[in-house]
Amino acid sequence: MTKPGNELLFLALGGSDEIGMNVNLYGCQGKWVMVDLGITFSNSEYPGTELILPDLEFIEERSKDLLGIVLTHGHEDHIGAVPYLAADLGVPLYATPFTAALIKGKLQEQGLTDEVELNIIPMGGSFELGPFGFQLMPLAHSILEMSACLIDTPYGRIFHTGDWKLDEEPVIGQPSTEEQLTKVGDEGILALVCDSTNAFNNDDSGSEGSVYADLLKSVTEARGRVVITTFASNAARLETLGKVAKAANRKLCFAGRSLNRIIEASQATGYLKNMPETVDMEQVDGLPRNQVMVVATGGQGEARAALARIAAGNHPVKLEEGDTVIFSSKQIPGNEVAIGIIMNQLARNNILTVTEKQAHVHVSGHPGRPELAALYDWIRPDILVPVHGERRHMAEQARFGLSEGIPQAIVQSNGDVIRLAPKGPQKIGEERTGRLILDGDVIIPADGDTINQRRRLSWYGMVSVAIAIDEDNNLLGDPEFRMHGVPIEDEREDFLDEARDAAVKAVKDNKGDTEKLRESVRLAVRRVATSWTGKKPIVDVMIVEIA
């Protein structure tokens, strides 16, 4: 049972050795604070599900020692688990106005507004949680109000970056300046806990303001209707697209619920006040094709998002030959196939696509090596702790930081207990971490029976067998079969005849109780299926006992 003593500990429950699902704990003098509580999105490893949540068992067992949860910014991989897990922890949340607006909406949807305390901290504001003092420091990113955490402790100060970049023209917001960050370094930093996403990139991420010219050029050169897809959370990009629509003399339309949520939260907290008047999706087809610009969700190939439906032709916004779709977003690794499917659908209809490979229509929200080097020079930490990356990204940032003169670096994984001070950094233990799955409205273990059975169903298929027996275990009638996903098609009846014979023989040979009979039938039918297909389907046997 880990309880921090007279020391400063760091423990990631998510977001290390992976990109997404960020959950970071700092421990000191018997107390813990949490920075971020995010999700990641599901994949084929967890069939039939959409969201993956962190398993917080470690801190749930110590919730009386948890002082609060500080949210750096409003991306789903940093706040997405709040409506599912925060109420059980029973501690207050702390966030800047825009991030708080997004969280408030999530809590309202789940009926948790009165159950979770949400404290709104002004940009650049400070507060204290037990032995921890927090100051929020604005940094540039691809969402509003990204705030690094400058954390004071009795054992030294931590600069926890969150997601960030350097941007001389951020379009919206005022990130901390070189002078402000240098002053932070002058006052001493024990540990820099830093975003590793682009640690291999030799170029900087680029300024948000730099995409305007090529976006405008791409739109004005388009002959017909234009659809632009971008990350809904990037309010600065939405501001730019509003200016592009106005300059190109096109009516602006937003397609996608997440876009509307971001716009509402932005405007409620003082941003996006100069957006041009918009038209509804249903009005688009009534406008000349060269006089409308649609901003749509779905740039990562999400099947239910607006762009996928537009490409498939089952959305109010219709595209035809000669129209243009601009991908003002990066392909997140793992989404290439889904994005390719949409691009191929568009290509079949002779719709032009423009990506960052053809024009400068997107910049990253994460720091490349030049930006990392600049921050190291300003902050001058004693220790570098890479986070927010796969192992290769974190290991590369550690190597790069050491080469740039940081005295020490430590590469940790989810569950590693790292003592930062005194006599740090060093790994002093391991705690269990894991994943939970949001399956419909139910949260279940990622490694539990439900997901394991669903994987087996998706890989092997299923055979259901129903048999009726009398009180002496004699078979009554023929066994009945149903198959789901078993690769038997042309010779189905021959297979069923052999499987039926095997089931009948198993009943006749059985001398035990009902459960032994069930297992004998299951194994007999599965052997037949394996000999026919080379696979081992799930075989479910239902026995009806008739007196």
C-alpha positions, 0 to 999 in steps of 0.5 A, spaced: 500 500 500 503 506 497 502 512 501 507 518 500 511 520 506 516 525 506 517 525 499 515 527 492 512 521 488 509 521 481 505 515 478 501 515 471 495 511 471 494 512 464 498 516 458 505 513 459 507 508 454 501 510 450 498 516 447 491 518 450 487 516 457 492 521 461 491 520 468 497 523 473 498 522 480 503 526 485 504 524 492 507 528 498 506 528 505 500 522 505 496 526 500 495 525 492 493 530 487 491 528 480 492 531 473 487 530 468 482 524 467 482 522 460 479 516 455 482 513 449 478 511 443 476 503 442 479 499 436 478 492 434 481 489 440 475 491 444 469 489 439 463 493 439 465 498 444 467 505 443 471 508 449 476 506 454 477 508 461 483 508 466 482 503 471 483 507 477 483 502 483 489 504 486 487 511 487 480 509 489 482 505 494 486 511 497 480 516 495 480 519 502 488 521 501 486 524 494 485 532 494 483 534 487 483 533 480 486 538 476 484 539 468 490 542 464 485 542 457 479 540 454 481 534 449 477 528 451 484 524 452 485 529 458 477 530 461 473 524 457 473 520 463 470 525 468 463 524 467 464 516 468 469 516 474 470 523 478 463 522 482 466 515 485 472 519 487 468 524 491 473 530 490 473 537 487 475 538 480 479 545 478 479 547 471 479 554 467 473 557 464 473 554 457 475 547 460 470 547 465 464 549 460 466 543 456 466 539 463 459 542 465 456 539 459 458 532 460 456 532 467 449 535 465 448 529 460 450 524 465 445 528 471 452 529 475 452 536 476 450 536 483 454 530 485 461 533 482 464 540 485 467 544 479 471 549 481 473 555 475 480 557 476 481 564 471 487 563 466 493 564 470 490 563 476 493 559 483 490 555 488 492 550 494 491 543 495 494 541 501 502 541 501 501 542 493 500 549 490 498 550 483 499 555 478 496 555 471 500 557 466 497 558 459 501 554 453 499 554 446 495 548 443 490 546 438 484 547 443 483 553 447 486 555 454 491 549 455 494 550 461 501 547 464 501 546 471 506 549 475 506 545 482 510 547 488 511 542 493 516 542 499 521 538 495 521 542 489 517 545 483 514 541 478 512 543 471 507 539 468 506 541 461 500 538 459 499 538 451 503 544 448 507 547 442 510 554 441 506 559 437 508 566 435 501 567 432 496 562 436 490 566 433 486 565 439 489 566 446 495 569 449 500 563 451 506 564 456 512 568 453 519 566 453 520 571 459 515 568 463 517 561 462 525 563 463 523 566 470 519 560 472 526 556 470 530 562 474 526 560 480 528 553 480 524 547 477 526 540 480 522 536 474 519 537 467 513 532 466 513 533 458 509 531 452 513 526 448 508 526 442 512 529 436 519 527 439 522 525 433 520 531 429 526 535 427 521 541 425 517 545 429 510 544 429 508 551 426 504 557 427 496 556 427 496 563 424 500 560 418 494 556 415 490 561 413 493 563 406 493 556 404 486 554 406 483 561 403 487 559 396 484 552 396 477 554 397 477 560 392 480 555 387 475 550 388 470 550 383 464 547 387 461 546 394 467 545 399 467 541 405 473 542 410 474 537 416 478 539 422 478 537 429 472 540 432 476 542 439 480 547 435 477 553 436 483 557 433 482 553 426 474 555 427 476 562 427 480 561 421 475 558 417 470 563 419 475 568 416 476 564 410 469 563 408 468 571 409 474 572 404 472 567 399 464 570 399 461 563 401 456 562 406 458 558 412 455 551 415 457 547 421 456 539 420 457 535 427 454 535 434 461 536 437 463 542 433 456 545 435 458 544 442 465 547 442 462 553 439 457 554 444 462 553 450 467 558 446 462 563 445 459 562 452 466 564 455 468 570 450 471 566 444 469 566 437 465 572 437 466 574 430 464 568 427 460 570 420 453 568 420 451 561 418 446 557 415 443 550 417 445 543 413 438 543 410 439 550 407 446 548 403 442 544 397 438 551 396 445 555 395 449 555 389 455 550 389 460 555 389 457 560 395 457 555 401 463 552 405 461 546 410 465 545 416 464 538 418 466 533 423 469 526 421 476 527 419 479 521 422 474 517 419 469 516 424 463 512 421 458 516 424 461 523 424 458 528 418 464 527 413 463 519 413 455 520 412 457 526 407 461 521 403 456 515 403 451 520 400 446 519 406 447 526 409 443 533 408 449 536 405 450 533 398 457 532 394 458 531 387 463 531 381 467 537 382 466 539 389 472 539 394 474 536 401 479 539 405 482 535 410 485 540 415 487 535 420 493 530 421 492 523 420 492 520 427 496 513 427 491 507 427 486 511 423 489 511 416 484 505 414 478 509 416 480 515 413 482 512 406 475 508 406 472 515 406 477 518 401 476 512 396 469 514 396 470 521 395 474 519 389 469 514 386 465 520 385 470 525 382 470 529 388 477 532 389 481 532 396 486 536 399 490 534 405 496 537 408 501 533 403 498 538 398 497 544 401 499 547 408 492 546 411 494 544 418 499 544 423 500 540 429 498 542 436 505 538 439 512 540 440 517 538 435 525 538 437 526 545 436 520 547 441 522 542 446 530 544 446 527 551 447 523 549 453 529 545 456 533 552 455 528 556 459 525 551 464 532 548 466 529 542 470 534 537 474 529 531 471 526 530 465 520 525 466 517 524 459 509 522 458 504 522 453 507 518 448 508 511 446 515 508 449 519 510 443 516 517 443 518 517 451 525 514 450 527 519 444 525 525 448 529 522 454 535 521 450 534 528 447 533 532 453 540 529 456 543 531 449 540 538 451 543 538 458 538 536 462 542 532 468 537 526 469 531 523 465 527 517 467 522 513 462 517 510 466 510 506 464 503 506 467 504 503 474 511 505 476 512 509 482 517 514 481 520 518 487 522 525 484 525 527 491 529 526 495 534 522 492 531 522 485 529 520 480 528 512 482 523 507 481 521 505 488 515 500 486 509 498 481 502 499 482 496 495 478 493 499 472 489 497 467 483 499 462 476 499 463 471 499 457 464 503 456 460 498 453 453 501 452 451 504 458 456 499 462 463 500 465 466 493 465 474 490 465 477 490 459 480 483 460 474 481 463 469 475 461 465 479 456 470 482 452 474 476 452 468 472 449 466 477 444 473 477 441 472 469 441 466 470 437 469 475 432 474 470 431 471 463 431 464 464 431 459 460 435 455 454 434 449 453 439 446 446 440 440 444 443 438 437 446 432 434 449 433 428 454 429 424 459 430 423 466 435 417 464 439 421 460 436 418 453 436 423 447 429 425 445 429 427 438 435 430 434 439 435 436 438 442 433 443 447 431 444 454 430 451 457 427 453 464 427 460 466 424 462 459 422 465 459 415 461 453 413 457 455 407 456 451 401 457 444 405 452 446 411 448 440 411 453 435 410 457 439 416 450 439 420 449 431 419 456 430 422 456 434 428 449 431 429 452 424 429 457 426 434 452 430 438 448 423 438 454 419 440 456 423 445 449 423 449 449 415 448 456 414 451 455 419 457 454 415 463 455 422 468 451 427 470 448 433 466 454 437 466 458 432 464 453 431 458 454 438 456 461 438 456 461 431 452 457 434 447 460 441 447 467 437 445 464 433 440 461 438 436 467 443 437 472 437 434 467 436 428 467 444 427 475 444 427 476 438 422 472 442 417 474 449 418 481 449 422 477 454 427 475 452 434 468 456 435 464 457 441 460 451 442 454 453 447 450 447 449 442 447 452 440 441 455 432 440 456 430 435 461 423 432 460 420 428 465 
